[in-house]
């Protein structure tokens, strides 16, 4: 049985052992199954006899449901399941390619070549046009640059969003096409 009695982390707010304030509890044991409705002290004694924790599972039920269990083992298994699920999840990497409004065609070709490489590796690409100074008055120029770049990428990419302004940038997201 843990010595803390009541643990409260930011992620884990569990009411257990002496922190349980309800006078009557429906108690479930890991080994013996349903123990029925009993008083708080009686339930704590039953948990102590088994050398385990009394954990409040359903505080809103009438009467509240508490389970006699090894809380540290339970928490360990939950963490293990969470890590296993995290391992299986696919991380999406977003690469960023920046352009300017006054960019030459050879520079566009060079940067598009890099964007194509990222897309071929399965990465998402964020194409950005930075608006300097007075270019902020004509954001259509940035949209035009991105609209000119799109035909160079559309054979291997899907456009997630059309070009749109966010502050000093005009952004467009592209993702690789599914094979």
RODRENDO-982375 format. One record per residue (C-alpha): z, x, y negated; residue in three letters; residue number from 0. Coordinates in Angstrom, 3 decimals, padded with zeros to 6 digits. Layout:
// RODRENDO-982375
+----------+----------+----------+------+-----+
!        Z !        X !        Y ! type ! seq !
+----------+----------+----------+------+-----+
!        Z !        X !        Y !  ala ! NUM !
...
+----------+----------+----------+------+-----+
//
This chain:
// RODRENDO-982375
+----------+----------+----------+------+-----+
!        Z !        X !        Y ! type ! seq !
+----------+----------+----------+------+-----+
!  000.000 !  000.000 !  000.000 !  unk !   0 !
! -000.910 !  001.389 ! -003.418 !  unk !   1 !
!  001.885 !  002.341 ! -005.789 !  unk !   2 !
!  000.162 !  001.100 ! -008.960 !  unk !   3 !
!  000.459 ! -002.585 ! -008.129 !  unk !   4 !
! -001.892 ! -003.623 ! -010.894 !  unk !   5 !
! -005.074 ! -001.786 ! -011.657 !  unk !   6 !
! -007.292 ! -002.572 ! -014.566 !  unk !   7 !
! -010.288 ! -000.386 ! -015.281 !  unk !   8 !
! -013.123 ! -001.367 ! -017.558 !  unk !   9 !
! -015.369 ! -002.097 ! -014.566 !  unk !  10 !
! -012.740 ! -003.165 ! -012.083 !  unk !  11 !
! -010.222 ! -005.831 ! -013.060 !  unk !  12 !
! -008.444 ! -006.789 ! -009.868 !  unk !  13 !
! -005.066 ! -008.506 ! -009.676 !  unk !  14 !
! -003.055 ! -007.217 ! -006.755 !  unk !  15 !
!  000.461 ! -006.789 ! -005.326 !  unk !  16 !
!  003.275 ! -007.317 ! -007.875 !  unk !  17 !
!  000.830 ! -008.285 ! -010.623 !  unk !  18 !
!  000.119 ! -011.599 ! -008.877 !  unk !  19 !
!  002.058 ! -014.235 ! -010.833 !  unk !  20 !
!  001.249 ! -017.376 ! -008.808 !  unk !  21 !
!  004.179 ! -018.823 ! -006.848 !  unk !  22 !
!  002.075 ! -020.209 ! -003.962 !  unk !  23 !
! -000.888 ! -018.448 ! -002.377 !  unk !  24 !
! -003.312 ! -019.174 !  000.443 !  unk !  25 !
! -003.139 ! -015.895 !  002.374 !  unk !  26 !
! -005.836 ! -014.393 !  004.585 !  unk !  27 !
! -005.137 ! -011.305 !  006.692 !  unk !  28 !
! -007.785 ! -008.797 !  007.848 !  unk !  29 !
! -006.282 ! -008.646 !  011.332 !  unk !  30 !
! -004.636 ! -012.060 !  011.855 !  unk !  31 !
! -007.070 ! -014.345 !  010.005 !  unk !  32 !
! -005.695 ! -017.342 !  008.057 !  unk !  33 !
! -001.944 ! -017.123 !  007.488 !  unk !  34 !
! -001.822 ! -020.362 !  005.491 !  unk !  35 !
! -000.057 ! -021.233 !  002.258 !  unk !  36 !
!  003.041 ! -019.185 !  001.511 !  unk !  37 !
!  005.196 ! -018.052 ! -001.374 !  unk !  38 !
!  004.411 ! -014.941 ! -003.412 !  unk !  39 !
!  007.333 ! -012.880 ! -002.069 !  unk !  40 !
!  006.586 ! -013.899 !  001.511 !  unk !  41 !
!  002.920 ! -012.882 !  001.065 !  unk !  42 !
!  003.931 ! -009.524 ! -000.453 !  unk !  43 !
!  006.278 ! -008.902 !  002.478 !  unk !  44 !
!  003.506 ! -009.743 !  004.972 !  unk !  45 !
!  001.192 ! -007.264 !  003.216 !  unk !  46 !
!  003.901 ! -004.608 !  003.175 !  unk !  47 !
!  004.559 ! -005.080 !  006.922 !  unk !  48 !
!  000.890 ! -004.332 !  007.612 !  unk !  49 !
!  000.954 ! -001.408 !  005.159 !  unk !  50 !
! -001.850 ! -002.942 !  003.076 !  unk !  51 !
! -002.424 ! -004.442 ! -000.377 !  unk !  52 !
! -002.275 ! -008.118 ! -001.354 !  unk !  53 !
! -005.414 ! -008.702 ! -003.448 !  unk !  54 !
! -006.097 ! -011.912 ! -005.370 !  unk !  55 !
! -009.639 ! -012.921 ! -004.401 !  unk !  56 !
! -010.010 ! -016.379 ! -005.911 !  unk !  57 !
! -007.491 ! -016.920 ! -008.734 !  unk !  58 !
! -009.064 ! -020.239 ! -009.835 !  unk !  59 !
! -008.659 ! -022.004 ! -006.465 !  unk !  60 !
! -005.806 ! -024.449 ! -005.851 !  unk !  61 !
! -003.716 ! -022.691 ! -004.505 !  unk !  62 !
! -005.127 ! -019.222 ! -005.372 !  unk !  63 !
! -006.534 ! -017.227 ! -002.433 !  unk !  64 !
! -005.165 ! -013.749 ! -001.700 !  unk !  65 !
! -006.274 ! -011.362 !  001.026 !  unk !  66 !
! -004.240 ! -008.686 !  002.759 !  unk !  67 !
! -006.545 ! -005.651 !  002.873 !  unk !  68 !
! -006.780 ! -001.915 !  002.343 !  unk !  69 !
! -008.050 ! -002.091 ! -001.231 !  unk !  70 !
! -008.987 !  001.589 ! -001.536 !  unk !  71 !
! -011.124 !  001.341 !  001.631 !  unk !  72 !
! -012.748 ! -001.857 !  000.350 !  unk !  73 !
! -013.505 ! -000.232 ! -002.999 !  unk !  74 !
! -014.954 !  002.835 ! -001.237 !  unk !  75 !
! -017.285 !  000.658 !  000.854 !  unk !  76 !
! -018.448 ! -001.265 ! -002.217 !  unk !  77 !
! -019.195 !  002.027 ! -004.007 !  unk !  78 !
! -021.091 !  003.258 ! -000.950 !  unk !  79 !
! -023.231 !  000.073 ! -000.902 !  unk !  80 !
! -023.908 !  000.421 ! -004.627 !  unk !  81 !
! -025.034 !  004.044 ! -004.234 !  unk !  82 !
! -027.282 !  003.119 ! -001.295 !  unk !  83 !
! -028.921 !  000.369 ! -003.353 !  unk !  84 !
! -029.364 !  002.800 ! -006.256 !  unk !  85 !
! -031.076 !  005.307 ! -003.956 !  unk !  86 !
! -033.680 !  002.744 ! -002.941 !  unk !  87 !
! -034.490 !  001.681 ! -006.466 !  unk !  88 !
! -037.553 !  003.225 ! -008.083 !  unk !  89 !
! -037.115 !  004.929 ! -011.446 !  unk !  90 !
! -039.837 !  004.290 ! -013.988 !  unk !  91 !
! -040.597 !  007.263 ! -016.161 !  unk !  92 !
! -042.187 !  006.599 ! -019.547 !  unk !  93 !
! -044.218 !  009.368 ! -021.140 !  unk !  94 !
! -045.142 !  009.278 ! -024.796 !  unk !  95 !
! -048.419 !  010.394 ! -026.364 !  unk !  96 !
! -048.513 !  010.542 ! -030.186 !  unk !  97 !
! -051.549 !  010.167 ! -032.406 !  unk !  98 !
! -052.116 !  009.987 ! -036.147 !  unk !  99 !
! -054.438 !  007.756 ! -038.172 !  unk ! 100 !
! -056.663 !  010.672 ! -039.207 !  unk ! 101 !
! -057.267 !  012.184 ! -035.769 !  unk ! 102 !
! -060.507 !  013.837 ! -034.727 !  unk ! 103 !
! -062.369 !  012.674 ! -031.596 !  unk ! 104 !
! -061.812 !  015.960 ! -029.729 !  unk ! 105 !
! -058.034 !  015.593 ! -030.298 !  unk ! 106 !
! -058.179 !  012.017 ! -029.009 !  unk ! 107 !
! -060.043 !  013.206 ! -025.895 !  unk ! 108 !
! -057.471 !  015.954 ! -025.288 !  unk ! 109 !
! -054.498 !  013.588 ! -025.621 !  unk ! 110 !
! -056.164 !  010.862 ! -023.555 !  unk ! 111 !
! -056.702 !  013.462 ! -020.811 !  unk ! 112 !
! -052.915 !  014.003 ! -020.722 !  unk ! 113 !
! -052.256 !  010.248 ! -020.725 !  unk ! 114 !
! -054.665 !  009.876 ! -017.763 !  unk ! 115 !
! -052.796 !  012.617 ! -015.868 !  unk ! 116 !
! -049.492 !  010.791 ! -016.433 !  unk ! 117 !
! -050.997 !  007.488 ! -015.272 !  unk ! 118 !
! -052.452 !  009.119 ! -012.148 !  unk ! 119 !
! -048.949 !  010.392 ! -011.301 !  unk ! 120 !
! -047.679 !  006.780 ! -011.541 !  unk ! 121 !
! -045.855 !  007.143 ! -014.853 !  unk ! 122 !
! -045.913 !  004.565 ! -017.636 !  unk ! 123 !
! -047.358 !  005.747 ! -020.947 !  unk ! 124 !
! -046.376 !  004.771 ! -024.478 !  unk ! 125 !
! -049.180 !  005.452 ! -026.946 !  unk ! 126 !
! -047.920 !  005.832 ! -030.514 !  unk ! 127 !
! -049.636 !  006.223 ! -033.873 !  unk ! 128 !
! -047.339 !  007.626 ! -036.570 !  unk ! 129 !
! -047.945 !  006.235 ! -040.064 !  unk ! 130 !
! -047.339 !  008.833 ! -042.797 !  unk ! 131 !
! -046.756 !  008.003 ! -046.449 !  unk ! 132 !
! -049.396 !  005.637 ! -047.808 !  unk ! 133 !
! -050.723 !  004.918 ! -044.310 !  unk ! 134 !
! -047.827 !  002.425 ! -044.116 !  unk ! 135 !
! -049.820 !  000.202 ! -046.503 !  unk ! 136 !
! -052.694 ! -000.002 ! -043.984 !  unk ! 137 !
! -051.246 ! -000.258 ! -040.462 !  unk ! 138 !
! -054.622 ! -001.671 ! -039.326 !  unk ! 139 !
! -055.818 !  001.965 ! -039.133 !  unk ! 140 !
! -053.213 !  002.713 ! -036.447 !  unk ! 141 !
! -054.134 ! -000.426 ! -034.516 !  unk ! 142 !
! -057.787 !  000.603 ! -034.742 !  unk ! 143 !
! -057.013 !  004.065 ! -033.319 !  unk ! 144 !
! -055.204 !  002.512 ! -030.332 !  unk ! 145 !
! -057.989 ! -000.039 ! -029.814 !  unk ! 146 !
! -060.474 !  002.864 ! -029.718 !  unk ! 147 !
! -058.320 !  004.704 ! -027.149 !  unk ! 148 !
! -057.931 !  001.713 ! -024.818 !  unk ! 149 !
! -061.520 !  001.794 ! -023.397 !  unk ! 150 !
! -060.919 !  005.427 ! -022.342 !  unk ! 151 !
! -057.930 !  004.365 ! -020.210 !  unk ! 152 !
! -058.728 !  000.850 ! -018.996 !  unk ! 153 !
! -060.337 !  002.001 ! -015.719 !  unk ! 154 !
! -056.981 !  003.397 ! -014.435 !  unk ! 155 !
! -054.430 !  001.464 ! -016.533 !  unk ! 156 !
! -053.160 ! -001.999 ! -017.411 !  unk ! 157 !
! -052.244 ! -002.803 ! -020.987 !  unk ! 158 !
! -048.647 ! -004.108 ! -021.004 !  unk ! 159 !
! -048.656 ! -004.984 ! -024.676 !  unk ! 160 !
! -051.252 ! -004.989 ! -027.432 !  unk ! 161 !
! -050.775 ! -002.549 ! -030.314 !  unk ! 162 !
! -047.863 ! -003.659 ! -032.487 !  unk ! 163 !
! -045.955 ! -002.153 ! -035.373 !  unk ! 164 !
! -042.368 ! -000.961 ! -034.966 !  unk ! 165 !
! -041.189 !  000.730 ! -038.134 !  unk ! 166 !
! -043.431 !  003.723 ! -038.910 !  unk ! 167 !
! -045.121 !  003.540 ! -035.499 !  unk ! 168 !
! -047.837 !  001.420 ! -033.964 !  unk ! 169 !
! -047.032 !  001.279 ! -030.214 !  unk ! 170 !
! -048.983 !  000.270 ! -027.141 !  unk ! 171 !
! -047.660 !  000.446 ! -023.551 !  unk ! 172 !
! -049.940 !  001.100 ! -020.593 !  unk ! 173 !
! -049.031 !  001.204 ! -016.897 !  unk ! 174 !
! -050.979 !  002.554 ! -013.930 !  unk ! 175 !
! -053.109 !  000.088 ! -011.960 !  unk ! 176 !
! -051.844 ! -000.759 ! -008.510 !  unk ! 177 !
! -053.961 !  000.795 ! -005.778 !  unk ! 178 !
+----------+----------+----------+------+-----+
//
